[in-house]
């Protein structure tokens, strides 16, 4: 039979292991594990609307995560959002004429940036800006446009 003291030690270790497992899960779900972006270089893109895009959101190409959003700021002169992205150094052959879009994973999921490759022979380098962008689709604007268009339709003849 275990003594009371050793039983308390085992329960404490079990609780500590559970807390550690929950912390690891929270980091994984919250996209806070950034150790897999190695030798990164930074590129930028300007968007009219970033929607719910957040810092540390994924940057993908062909569905594969190649980087993370490093910073989101507002340009007072152009009235646009400026998004800085850290791209993993292993992916240093992204054509300069590529385009970027803000996409949503699932119907109500997190937003991320998707890069579509272009055909240029020159590649994006540290500090370059992606010129062709598509802003986030704002659901409220889309619903408002549908309602506005329905209201402007002529009434059907009776």
Secondary structure by P-SEA (a helix, b strand, c coil): cccaaaaaaaaaaaaaaaaaaaaaaaaaaaccccccccbbbbbbcccccccccccccccccccccccccccccccccccbbbbbbbcccccccccccbbbbbcccccccbbbbbbbbcccccccccccccccccccccaaaaaaaaaaaaaacccccc
